[in-house]
């Protein structure tokens, strides 16, 4: 018999992941934000595939519900990440000179 259940181990890992993730994200310099968002979108796409597989392989209704929820949340994350990345890249586009803008 284990002194600590597997659920407690999973909870500890989850809390540590939140702590490390928080400190990693908040210490990113602004110059690295756009490449980091692109990598995060790729990881979220992998999460979507994994969540679909997990939802398909479960036999209980709770497992299918949690898998479907994971797919939906990861999809929202991917969509939001691409929107933020697009807006940030638009900030770096060169603006047309004022004289050319008035002619058109």
Backbone as numpy.savetxt, mean C-alpha at the origin, in Angstrom:
# Nx Ny Nz CAx CAy CAz Cx Cy Cz
2.52 -28.58 25.85 1.67 -27.40 25.85 2.56 -26.15 25.85
2.24 -25.23 24.96 3.01 -23.99 24.85 2.61 -23.01 25.95
3.60 -22.26 26.41 3.30 -21.24 27.41 2.56 -20.05 26.80
2.90 -19.74 25.54 2.26 -18.63 24.85 1.61 -19.18 23.59
0.36 -18.84 23.35 -0.35 -19.37 22.19 0.14 -18.73 20.90
-0.17 -19.39 19.78 0.23 -18.87 18.48 -0.44 -17.53 18.18
-1.64 -17.32 18.69 -2.33 -16.04 18.48 -1.59 -14.88 19.12
-1.00 -15.11 20.28 -0.22 -14.06 20.95 1.03 -13.74 20.14
1.71 -14.78 19.62 2.87 -14.55 18.77 2.49 -13.73 17.54
1.37 -14.08 16.92 0.93 -13.33 15.74 0.58 -11.89 16.09
-0.01 -11.67 17.24 -0.34 -10.31 17.68 0.93 -9.50 17.92
1.93 -10.11 18.54 3.20 -9.42 18.79 3.87 -9.03 17.47
3.88 -9.95 16.52 4.47 -9.67 15.20 3.71 -8.55 14.51
2.39 -8.56 14.61 1.56 -7.52 14.00 1.87 -6.15 14.59
1.95 -6.07 15.91 2.23 -4.79 16.58 3.63 -4.31 16.22
4.60 -5.20 16.19 5.96 -4.80 15.81 6.02 -4.33 14.36
5.26 -4.97 13.48 5.23 -4.55 12.08 4.65 -3.15 11.94
3.61 -2.85 12.72 3.04 -1.50 12.70 4.06 -0.48 13.19
4.75 -0.80 14.26 5.75 0.12 14.83 6.88 0.38 13.84
7.43 -0.67 13.27 8.54 -0.51 12.32 8.06 0.21 11.07
6.89 -0.15 10.56 6.35 0.51 9.37 6.14 1.99 9.58
5.63 2.36 10.73 5.41 3.78 11.04 6.73 4.55 10.99
7.75 4.02 11.63 9.03 4.73 11.67 9.74 4.74 10.32
9.57 3.71 9.54 10.19 3.68 8.21 9.54 4.71 7.31
8.22 4.77 7.30 7.52 5.68 6.40 7.74 7.14 6.79
7.72 7.47 8.08 7.85 8.86 8.49 9.27 9.38 8.40
10.26 8.52 8.20 11.64 8.97 8.07 12.12 9.00 6.63
11.21 8.89 5.67 11.58 8.94 4.26 11.73 10.41 3.84
12.81 10.71 3.14 13.01 12.08 2.65 12.03 12.36 1.51
11.63 13.59 1.30 10.68 13.91 0.23 11.16 13.49 -1.16
12.47 13.51 -1.41 12.97 13.14 -2.73 12.75 11.67 -3.04
12.63 10.86 -2.01 12.43 9.43 -2.22 10.98 9.00 -2.16
10.07 9.94 -1.94 8.67 9.58 -1.75 8.06 8.95 -2.99
8.29 9.54 -4.17 7.68 9.02 -5.40 8.19 7.62 -5.74
9.51 7.36 -5.71 9.93 5.97 -5.96 9.40 4.99 -4.92
9.30 5.43 -3.68 8.77 4.56 -2.64 7.31 4.23 -2.90
6.54 5.21 -3.36 5.14 4.96 -3.68 5.02 3.95 -4.81
5.90 4.03 -5.81 5.85 3.08 -6.92 6.12 1.66 -6.42
7.08 1.50 -5.54 7.37 0.18 -4.99 6.21 -0.30 -4.12
5.62 0.59 -3.36 4.49 0.23 -2.52 3.31 -0.24 -3.37
3.09 0.40 -4.51 2.02 -0.04 -5.40 2.29 -1.44 -5.93
3.54 -1.74 -6.25 3.88 -3.07 -6.73 3.66 -4.11 -5.64
4.04 -3.78 -4.41 3.83 -4.72 -3.30 2.34 -4.92 -3.06
1.55 -3.86 -3.16 0.10 -4.00 -2.96 -0.52 -4.86 -4.05
0.01 -4.79 -5.25 -0.49 -5.65 -6.33 -0.21 -7.12 -6.00
0.93 -7.40 -5.41 1.25 -8.76 -5.00 0.32 -9.19 -3.86
0.00 -8.27 -2.98 -0.93 -8.57 -1.88 -2.31 -8.92 -2.44
-2.73 -8.24 -3.49 -4.03 -8.55 -4.10 -4.04 -9.99 -4.62
-2.98 -10.40 -5.30 -2.92 -11.77 -5.81 -2.93 -12.78 -4.66
-2.14 -12.51 -3.63 -2.12 -13.40 -2.47 -3.46 -13.47 -1.76
-4.14 -12.33 -1.63 -5.45 -12.31 -0.97 -6.49 -13.07 -1.79
-6.41 -12.96 -3.11 -7.34 -13.72 -3.95 -7.11 -15.22 -3.79
-5.84 -15.62 -3.75 -5.53 -17.04 -3.56 -5.99 -17.52 -2.19
-5.74 -16.72 -1.16 -6.15 -17.10 0.19 -7.67 -17.19 0.30
-8.37 -16.26 -0.32 -9.84 -16.29 -0.26 -10.38 -17.50 -1.02
-9.74 -17.86 -2.11 -10.22 -18.99 -2.91 -9.96 -20.33 -2.21
-8.90 -20.41 -1.43 -8.52 -21.68 -0.80 -9.18 -21.92 0.55
-9.79 -20.92 1.14 -10.41 -21.12 2.46 -11.75 -21.82 2.29
-12.14 -22.49 3.36 -13.40 -23.23 3.33 -14.48 -22.57 4.17
-14.08 -21.67 5.06 -15.07 -21.05 5.93 -15.55 -19.72 5.35
-16.70 -19.31 5.78 -17.25 -18.04 5.33 -16.43 -16.86 5.84
-15.90 -16.98 7.07 -15.09 -15.90 7.62 -13.81 -15.73 6.80
-13.20 -16.83 6.41 -11.97 -16.75 5.60 -12.23 -16.09 4.26
-13.32 -16.45 3.62 -13.65 -15.83 2.34 -13.97 -14.35 2.49
-14.65 -14.00 3.58 -14.97 -12.60 3.84 -13.70 -11.79 4.09
-12.81 -12.32 4.91 -11.55 -11.62 5.19 -10.68 -11.51 3.94
-10.66 -12.55 3.11 -9.91 -12.49 1.85 -10.47 -11.45 0.90
-11.80 -11.40 0.81 -12.44 -10.40 -0.04 -12.17 -8.99 0.48
-12.21 -8.82 1.79 -11.90 -7.52 2.39 -10.44 -7.13 2.11
-9.53 -8.10 2.19 -8.12 -7.82 1.91 -7.93 -7.40 0.45
-8.64 -8.06 -0.47 -8.55 -7.69 -1.89 -9.06 -6.26 -2.08
-10.19 -5.94 -1.46 -10.77 -4.59 -1.62 -9.85 -3.52 -1.05
-9.31 -3.74 0.14 -8.44 -2.73 0.75 -7.13 -2.57 -0.03
-6.57 -3.66 -0.52 -5.34 -3.56 -1.31 -5.61 -2.84 -2.63
-6.77 -3.07 -3.23 -7.12 -2.37 -4.47 -7.25 -0.87 -4.23
-7.87 -0.49 -3.12 -7.98 0.93 -2.77 -6.58 1.52 -2.57
-5.70 0.76 -1.93 -4.34 1.23 -1.70 -3.59 1.44 -3.02
-3.73 0.50 -3.95 -3.07 0.64 -5.26 -3.61 1.86 -6.00
-4.92 2.00 -6.05 -5.53 3.13 -6.76 -5.09 4.46 -6.14
-5.15 4.55 -4.81 -4.73 5.79 -4.14 -3.26 6.07 -4.34
-2.44 5.03 -4.33 -1.00 5.22 -4.55 -0.70 5.76 -5.93
-1.40 5.24 -6.95 -1.18 5.75 -8.30 -1.66 7.19 -8.43
-2.75 7.53 -7.76 -3.23 8.91 -7.81 -2.23 9.87 -7.15
-1.68 9.48 -6.01 -0.70 10.33 -5.32 0.56 10.45 -6.16
1.02 9.34 -6.74 2.23 9.37 -7.56 2.02 10.27 -8.78
0.86 10.19 -9.42 0.58 11.03 -10.59 0.58 12.51 -10.20
-0.03 12.83 -9.08 -0.07 14.24 -8.66 1.32 14.76 -8.32
2.14 13.91 -7.70 3.50 14.35 -7.37 4.33 14.53 -8.63
4.17 13.65 -9.62 4.93 13.80 -10.86 4.49 15.04 -11.63
3.21 15.40 -11.53 2.74 16.62 -12.19 3.38 17.87 -11.59
3.78 17.80 -10.33 4.44 18.95 -9.70 5.80 19.23 -10.32
6.42 18.21 -10.91 7.75 18.38 -11.48 7.73 18.73 -12.96
6.56 18.79 -13.59 6.47 19.16 -15.00 6.76 20.65 -15.14
7.42 20.99 -16.23 7.73 22.39 -16.49 6.48 23.11 -16.98
6.28 24.28 -16.45 5.15 25.10 -16.86 5.51 25.84 -18.14
4.50 26.09 -18.96 4.71 26.85 -20.19 5.01 28.30 -19.82
5.92 28.94 -20.54 6.20 30.35 -20.26 4.93 31.20 -20.40
4.89 32.30 -19.68 3.70 33.14 -19.65 3.36 33.71 -21.04
4.35 34.06 -21.84 4.11 34.63 -23.17 3.44 33.60 -24.08
3.87 32.36 -24.01 3.26 31.32 -24.85 1.86 30.99 -24.38
1.63 31.05 -23.13 0.32 30.74 -22.57 -0.72 31.78 -23.01
-0.31 33.05 -23.17 -1.24 34.10 -23.56 -1.58 34.03 -25.04
-0.67 33.51 -25.89 -0.92 33.42 -27.34 -1.99 32.38 -27.66
-2.09 31.35 -26.85 -3.01 30.24 -27.16 -4.34 30.55 -26.66
